[in-house]
C-alpha cells in the first residue's frame, strides 16, 4: 500500500512522492502497520516472520513481494482482485477496510508532513485497534494525566 504525497494522479505501488507502507491484520484482531523502504520480499518477509506465528494461514493480494510466502512455513493463499474480491471466507477485506479508513482520516488534514507521517499512520492503527470512542477517551485522559504529574 502506498499512502501520502501531495501530487494527484498516479496511484498504487511505485507512485512517485508517496510513502510505502505495509500492514497486517489478524482476522478479527488488530492491525499492525510499518513504513517500509520498498515492497520487496526481502523487506516484507522479515516483518511477516516476526509478526505471524509459523504454520498460520496468510491471505494476500497478488503482489510479487509475497512470492516468498509460497515457499515458507505459512499456508499462503492469494486473492486476485482483478478476478474477485472474496472467495467465501477467503478475503483481505479487513486490511482493505483499514487502508480506506486511514486514507479518509488523513485526508482531513489536507496533507500530512512526511516527517510526521509515521505518527499519523500509528494514530490510525491505534484508532482501528481501539474502535470504541469511550476506550479512546479513557486512554487519552490517562496519557494527559501521566504528563501532568
N, C-alpha and C positions, 0 to 999 in steps of 0.2 A: 504494500500500500504506500502511496506517496501523498503526503499532505503538505499544505503550506504554500508559500510563494505568492507573489502579488500578480504575476502575469496570468492573464486569461488565455485560454486556447488549449494547447496540448495537455492531455490528461493521461494518467496511467503511469506505469513503470517507466523510468528513464526521463520523466518530464523535467526539462531544464528549470533550474531555480527552485526546485522543490526539495523537501527533506524526506529521504526514505525512512520509513518506519515499519516495524514488524509487530504483529500481535498474535497472541494465543488466547484461546478461550476454552476453558474446560466446560464441557456440556453441562448446563445447569449450574455452573460455578462462576469463578471470577476470571476477569480478563487480565492479561499481562502485556504491556507494550514496551517497546525499546526503539530508540533511534539507532539506525544501523548505517554503516558506511556504504553498503551495497547489498543487493538481494541475491548474492551468490550462495551456493551450497556451503562454501567454506565459512561464510558468515552466519547463515541460518542454522546449520546443523548443531553447532555447539550450544546455541540458545535452546533449541528444541531438546537436545540431550540433557541439558541442565534442568529444564522445567517440566519434562514429561517422563513419567515412570516407564521403564522398558516394558515391552510387550503390550503397550496401550494401543488402542485403535486411534489413528490420526487421519483426519479428513483435511484435504487441502484442495486448492484450485489446481490448475494445470501448469503453474509456473515452473520453469525448468530448474529453478533453485531447489525444488523439493524432490528432484530425481534421486538424491542420496537417500531419501526415506525408503525407496523401493528395495534397497539392499541393507537395511538397518534392522535393529531389534524391534521396530514398530510394525504394526499392521497398518499399512498405508493405503488409503482409498482416495481417489481423485474425483472431484466434481467438475465436470466440464461445463462451464457456464454458457458456452456457445450452443450447447445441445439442451441442457436442462439445469434448473437451479436446485432441484432436490429430487432425490430418488427415495421416496417414502421417508424413513428416518435418517437417511444419509444426506446430510447437507452441511453447509457452512454459513447458514443464515444468521446465526448468533453473532459471529465475528463481523459479518457484513453490517448487522444492526449497530454494533458498537461503532464501526467506522462512520456510519451515517450520523449517529448521534454526536460523535466527536467533531465532525466537519460542521454540523449545524451549530454546535456550541461555539466553536472557534470563529465561525462566520460573523457572529455578533460583534466581534472586536475589530472588524474591518482590517484584518491583517495582524498577524502575531509576529513580533520581532524574532528573528532567527535565534538570537542568543537566549531567548526565554521560551522558545518553542517546547523544549523538553518539560518545562514546568506546566505549561498549558496541557500538554499531552497527558502528563501524570494526573493532573486535575480531572481530566475526562475519564481516565481509568478509575480514579477514586470515586467519582460520581456514579459511574456504571456499577462498580462493585458495592456501593452503598446506596442503593436506589431510594430508600425511604428518606424523605426530607427530614423527619424527626431525628434519624440517626446522623445525618449530615450536620444538622444544627447542634446536636449534642457533642459531636466531635469538634466542631469549630469552637464552641463555648469552652471545651476542655483545653484546646490549644491556646486560646486567648487567656484563660485563667492561668495556665502554666507560664505564659510570657509576662504576665503582670506581677508574678511573685518572684 
